[in-house]
Amino acid sequence: MELERTGTTSEAIILEQGLKSNRKFLQLWISSMVIGVSFSIYMLIETWYVVDKLNLSSMLGMILMATTLPRIFLMIFGGVMVDRFNPSTIMSLSAGLRGFLMACLIIALYFDVLSIWVLFVFALFFGILDAFYWPANGSVLPSIVGKNQLTRANSIIQTTSNITFIIGPVIAGWLLGKSSYMFLFGFTGLLLMVGALIVFTVNNKGTKTRKSGSAWSSLKEGLIYVKNSPLLLSSMMIGIIVNLCLAGPGNMAGPIIVKDILNGNSQDLSFIESAIAIGMVLGGLVIGIWNPTRKRGILSLSRLIALGCVFIFYSQVNSLWHCIVVSMVIGFLITAGDIPMRSLNQEKTDPDKMGRVSGINSTISQGLVPLSFALTSIGLSLNISILTLLLVCGITLILYSCFGFWKFEALRKAD
């Protein structure tokens, strides 16, 4: 398969010719947009269903935790499968099966049996499918574009996906006032099916060589490879703390603040979710135009300090506009740090180990996500406010960044 090698820093991010002429990249790009819309709609209606319809704010963390638990146990295995089989096919199956799950949710709604525990079971299945989707997603792009285009390609896909995250919550918030949960679940399922068909056409056969030996030996090889890379280990440690602080308080703050502090509605929540997406779009655009190739490790560590400061400011929220502005800055910092770090890891990873490294990285970095959801739910049940939890997370991010500058030499010196 021919890899595109023609990107230049002077060309516009979206119209950059080398990527525009790469058919497989365009197919991956379109599928990311479609699946992005479906995912953002689903996340809003799921969280609002728990908070508003079931009136169980304290259980929201348990539902989100149910989605992440399977990732811990299965994402490494998913990475092994990605290195053995066609990753675009794995992505297609994952999205398509999630579309099928949406149909099952409609049935549960129709028979009025969609309780918190039924929703919990569906969240577990979503998590299982995620365990295969994300390692495949992280493996496809480096196999269809050249290394000199990875930062810009990651930026294009991330930015356009985040644009869909702006559209998705607005659509969901508006439709919730005009239609029903049943209609929205059906619409989301249809989008997932369309995205599954598009990503299937990427069909990057030939980029993977069928591995000999057992899946366990392949996994062991991947673990040894990561263990011997100080850069990969350092970036995984950063991922751990970011996910610990963002997953629980970060994800749960929006709906809880809207309902319990601002006395708002689903439309207000959609504004906050869209603000995060707008910030992520802006961060992606800045990184795509800038296309940093030096000091990307320092950029990632500095991002943690800024995130910590913003979380402290978030803990003093007193209005909807306050939430919107802070959410936008959080979104900007998430993308501005993630894209360079992801591209750096992809550049430094052997192609035949990309799936395993992606799976291991995702598993380790997200290993504390369920704990974050659980601790947030426990804190809320003990009458500790979400604002106090945000303050604690902000201080933690700042202190951990200082530790990283001191200890993570490979990351600090990485270009």
N, C-alpha and C positions, 0 to 999 in steps of 0.2 A: 504494500500500500504506500503510495507516495505521500510524504508529509510536506505540508506547506511551510515555506521558509522565508517569506517575502515581507513580513511586517516591518514598518519603520515608525519611529517615534513621532515623525512629523505629520503622519496621516491621522485623520479624524478617527475617533474610537469606533464608531458604528460603521463607517464607510471604508474602513481599512481594507485595501484591495485583496491582500492575501487570504484573509478570512472570508471575505464576501464571495470569493470564487471557490471556496471549499464546501462542497455539497454536504458532506457528512457533518461538518460543523454547523451548517445552517439547519439541518434536520434536528440536531441535538439542541440547538438554540430555540427553535420553535416548540419542541416538546417541553423544554424547561418552562417556557412561558405558559403553556396550557396547563401543565401540572401545577405550576406556581399559583395560578388563579384558583384551581380546585382546592389546593391545600389551604390557602389563606381563607377561603370561604368556609371550609370544613372546620378549621380551628376556631373561627369566630362563633359559628353556630354551636359547636360542641361546648365551648366554655360558657356561652350565654345560656344554653339549655340547662347546664348544671346550676348556674348562679340564679337565673330568673325562673325558669320553668319548674325545676326541682327545688329551688331555694336551699341549696346545699353548698354554700361558698366554702365551708371547711373541708368538703370532699373534693374540691377542684384539684388540689394537689395529688390526690390519690388517682384520679383519672389520668392526669398528665404523667404520673409515675408509671402507670400501667403501660403507657406507650413506650416508655424508655427502658423498662426492665428487660424485655427480650433482646434489646440491642446489646446489653452487657454480655449476655450469654451466647448470642448467635452472630454478632457482627464480625468477629474474628473468623468464624466458619464461613460467613458470607464472603469475606475477602479471599479465602482459599478457593471458593467456588468461582469467583470472578477471574482469578488467575488461571482457571482450568477451562472455563466456558466463555461464550460470547457475552460480554457485560451488557451490551445493548438489549439482548434477549432477556437477561435477568431483570433489567430495569422495566422492560415492557410487561413481563409477567407480574412484577410487583405492583405496578400501577393498575394493570387490568384487574388483578384480584382485589385491590382496594376498591375499584369500581363495583365489583360484585358485592363487597361488604356494604357499600352504600345502599344497594338494593335490599340487602337484608335489614338494614336500619329502617328503611321505608316500611317493610313488613312489620317490624316491631312497633313502629309508630302507629300503623294502621290498626293493629290489635291492642294498642294501648298497653304495651308491656315493656316500654323502654324506660326501665327504672335505672337507678344509679349503678346497680350491679350488672344489669344487662349491658349498659354502656361501658362498664369496666371490662367486660369480656371482649367487646368489640375493640376497645383500645389495645388490649393485649394482642389481638390478631394484627392490628395496624402496626404495632411494634415489631412483630415477627417479620412482617413484610419489609419494614424499614431496614431491618438487619441485613437484607440482601440488596436493597435499592441503593443505599448510600455508598458502600464500597464500590459498587458498579459505577455509580455516578462519578466518584472520584478517580476512577480508572479510565473512563472512556476518553476524556478530553486530551490527556497527554498522548494518546495513541492516534489522534487524528489531526493534531497541529504540532508544529515544531516547537522546540524549547524556547526559542527567541520570541515566540508568540504567546506563551502560556499566560503571562501576567495580563496581557491585553484580552486574550480569549476568556480567561476567568472573569475579568472585569465586565466584558460585554454580557456574558451569560448571567453573572450575578446582578448586574444593573437592570437588565431587562426583566429578570425574574422578580426583582424587587418592585419594578413598575407594576407588575401584575399583583403584587401584594398591596399596592395602593388601590388598584381597581377592585380586587377581591373583597376586602372588608367593606368598601363603600357599597358594592353590589349586595353583599350579604345584609348589611344594616338596612338598606333601602327595601330589599325584598322581604325581610322579616316583618316590616311594617305593612307590606302589601299582600304577602302570601303566607305560606306555612313552612314549618320545619320539613314536612314531607317533600314539598316542592324543591326546597334547597338541597336536601340530601340527594334527590333525583338528579338535579342539575349538576351537582358536584360529581356524582357517579358517571354521568355522561362525559364530562370534561376529562375525567381520569381515563376513560376508555379511549377517547380521542388521542390523549397524550401517549397512551400505551401503543397505539398503532403507529404514531409518528416516530417514536424513539425506536420501535422495532425496525424501521426502514434504515436506520443508521447501519445496522448489519455489518459491523466491523470485523468480519471473519478474516483470519490471517494475522491479526494483531496479537493473538494469543496462541501459544504453543501448548498443546495438550501435555500436561506434566505426568511423568512416570512416578510410581511410588504412591503411597497412601496419602490421604488428606492430612493425617496427623504429621507425617514427615514434612509435608509442604508447610504446615503451620509452624513446625519447629524451626524450619529453615528461615521463615519470615521473622520469628521472634529473635533468633540469633542475629539476623541482619539489623533489626532495629536496636538491639542491645549494644551493638558495636558502633552505632551512630550517635555521637553526643548531640548533634543538631536535632535529630528526630526525637530523642529523649527529652531535650529541653522544650521543644515545641509542644510535646504531649503534656508536659507539666504545666505549661501555660494554659493549654486547653482544659485541664482539670479544674483549675481555679476559676477560669472564666465561666465554664458551664455550671460550676457549683453556685456561683453568685447570680448568674443570669437566669438559669433554668427555673428555680423556684420563685424567689421574690420578683425577678424580672418579668416572668410570664404571668404570674398571678396578680401582680400589682394592678395592671390595667383594669380588669373587670371588677376587682374588689374595691378599688378607689372610686370607680365610676358609680358603683351601686351603694357602697356604705359611707363614703365620705362626701362625694359630690351629688348624690341622689340623682344620678343621670339615667340614661337609657341606652339601648343597643346602638343608637346612632352616635352617641357620645363615645362609646367604646370603639366604634368603627373609625372615628376621627383619630383617636390615639393610635390604633393599630396602623392606620394609614400614615400617620406622622413618622412612626418607626420606619415604615417602608420608604417614605420620601427621603429620610436621612440616609438609609442604606443606598438608595439610588444615587444621591449626591456623593456619598463616599466612593461608590463604584466608579462614577464618572471622573472624580478627581484622580483616583488611582489609575484608571484607564488612560487618561490624558497624560498624566505624569509618567506612568510606566516605570516605577522605581526598579532599579537593578542593583542598588547599593544600600547598605545599612538597613536592610529589611528586618533583621533581628532586633535592632535598636528601635525601629518603628513599632514593632509588635509590643515590646516592653513598655515603651512610652505611652502606647494606647491604653495600657492597664491603669496608669496613673490618672489619665484623663477620664476614663470610665468611673474610677473610684470617686473622683470629684463630682461628676455628674450624678452619681447615685446618692451622694450626700445631699446635693441640691434637691433631688427627687423626693427625699425623705421629708422635705419641708413644703410639700405640695399644698396649695390652698385654692386652686381654681382649675378649670378645664384647660385654659390656655397655658397654664404652668405645665400641666401634664403633656400637652401637645408639643411644646418647645423642648422639654427635656427628652421626650420620646424620640424626637427628631435627631437630637444630638447623640443619643445612645445608638440609634440606627447608623448614623454616620461613622461613629467610632468602631462599631462592630465590623462593618465592611472594610473600612480603611485599614484595619489591622489584619483581618482574615485573608483577604485576597493576596497580599504580598507573601504572607506566611505559607499559604497553600501552594502558591506558585513556586516558592523556594523549595519546599519539601518535594514537590513533583519533579523539579529540575534535578535534585540530588538523589532521587530514587531510581534504581534500576528498573527498566520497563517491565521485566518479567516478574517483578515483585510488587508492582504498583497496587494490585488489588489487596494483597496481604498487608502491606504497609498502611493502606487506607483503612482497612478493617481494624487493624491493631490500633492505629491512631484514634479512630472513632470510638473504639471500645474503651481504651484507657482514658481518653479525654472526657468521655461521657459517663465514666464509671460512677461518678459521684452525683450525677443528675437525679437518679431516683432518691438518693439521700437528701438532696436539696429540696425536692418536692415534699418528701416526708417531714423534714425538719421545719419547712415553712408551714405545712399543715398542722404540725404539732404546736408550733409557736402560735398560730392563729387560734387553735383550740384552747391554748393557755391564756388567751386574751392579750397576747403580745401583738401590737398593731403591725400592719404591713409596712408602715412608715419607719418604725423602729428596725425592722428587718432590713429595709433598704439602707438605712444608716450603717448598720453593722457590715453589710456587704461592701459598701463604699470604702470604709476604713480598711477592710480586709484586702481589697484589690490594690490599694495604694501601698500597703505594707508588703504584699507579695511581689509587687513590681520592683520595689527596692531590693528585696531578696534576690530576685532574678538578675538584676544588674550586677549584683555581687557574685552570684554563684554560677550562672549559666554563661560561661565564657564562649562556648561554641555558638550560641545563639547571638550573643552580644557582638561577636566579630563576623557573623555571617552576612554575606552580600546577597 
